[in-house]
């Protein structure tokens, strides 16, 4: 029995790349697809007894994935209808100005070179110290400090603020 369970888990793990490719095709969003694959694997492991031994495990797991995707789509449509039915509230001028500023900041961060953006997000948004961020990225700590400094200077220049000198 234990050997069957181990073989089943190994077979499920071997299907992950194919499940991921199918999920990305369905969801058209990497993050959603990865969540879908994770939910599928979890469901397949929880419902091992529902799989008929000797049947096509690949087809069964793909069916699970597809059914989960369809259920998510239905739920999203219901949520969208309910949200659309809510009365719209116009944003006040200060709220709209805040939204505009946030959008401008998101755009400016997205325009940073990927290494600077990554370092800035880890240090500033995720509140990691530079040593931890360096471990995550796989570069020396000084490189992370330099990237964060350059990113902050670029953002300061974008928004017309004088760049801060390092503390």
N, C-alpha and C positions, 0 to 999 in steps of 0.2 A: 504494500500500500504506500509506504514512504517513498519507494523507488518510483512508483507511478506519479506521485505528486511532484517529485523532483523533476522527472522527465517532462511533465506537463508544464511546470514553471519554465524550464529551459526552452521548451518549444514556444511558449508565449514570448519570452525574451528575444528569441531569434526572429520573431515577426515584427518587432518594434520598428525597424527601418521601413518596412513595407506599410505598416499601419500609419507611420508618420507621413509618408508620401501621400497616401490616400487621404488622410485627414487634412493635409495642406491643400490638396486639390479641392476638397469639399468646403473647408472653412475660408480659404483664401487669406488666411492670417496666421502667421507662424505661432504666435502665443496661443491663440484659440485652438489651433491644431494640436499643439503640445498638450494643452489641457484636455482635449478630447482623447488623445492617445492615453494619457494618464488615467482618465476615467474608464476607458475601455479596458485597460490592463487590470485595474482594480476590480471592475465588474467581472472580468473573465476569471480572476483568481477567486473571487467570492462565490462564483457560480460554477465552479469546476464540475460539480456533480450534475449540472444541467447539460454539459457537453457529452454527447454520445461517443464513447470510445470507438475508434475506427472510422469515425466521420471526419470530414475535412476541417481541421482546427483553424486553418487560415480563413476559410469561408465563414466559419462560425464567428471568429473574432472580427472580421470585416463587417459582418452583419451587426454585431454588437455596436461597433463604431458608428456605422451608418444610422442605426436606430437612435443612438445617443445624439447624433448630430440633428436628426429630424426632430427629436424632442426639444432640443435646445432652440431650434429655429421656431417651433410652435410657441415656446415660452417667450421668445423675443418678440414675436408678432403680437402676442397678448399684451406684453409689457408696453410695446410701442403704442398700441391702441389705447391702453389705459392712460399713458402719459399724454397722448394727443387729446384725450378727452378732458384733461385738467385745464382749468382756466389759465391763460397766459398772463403772466405778470411782467410788465415792462420794467426794465432795470432803471433805477434812478441814475442820474448823471455820475455820481461818485462810484457806484457799482459798475457801470459801464466803463468808466475810466480805468478801474481796477482790472476789469476783464481785458481791456485793450493792452494795458501794461503787461499783464501776464502773457498775453499772446505774443507781444513784442519780445519778451524775455525768452519764451519758448523758441521763437524763430531765431533769435540771436544765438542761443545755445546750440540749436540744431546746425547752425552755420559754422560752428567751431570745427577745426580738424578733429577727426575721431579720437586720436590719442588724448588731446586736451579735453574734449568733452567727457571721455571716460574717466579721466583723473578728477575732473571737477565734480562730476556726479558722485563718485565714490567719496570724495573728501567733503564736499559742501552739502550735498543732498542726503547721502547715506551716513554722514557723520563719522566716517572712518578716519583714523589717524593715518598719516602718510605712510607709516611703516606697514600697516595692514593693507592699505591700498596698493602699495608696491608689491606685496606678496600676491595679492589677487591678480594684478596685471602681469607680474613676472618681470619687473624692471627694478633697478636700484631706487631707493627712497629719494635720492636727489633728483632723479628723473621725474618722479611724481611731483615733487615740489616745484620743479621748473615748469612742468606742464600746467599745473594749477595756477601758478603765477602768470603764465602767458594767457591762459584762458580768462582769468580775472581782468587782466590788462585789456584784452580784446573786448570784453563785455563793458568795461568802464569806458573805453573809447567809443563803443557803439552808442552808449547812452549819455555821452558828453560829461562823464564824471572824471575827475582827475584820478589816475591810478594810485592805489595805496602803496606806500612803501612797506616792505616786509617788516614784521614785528621782531 
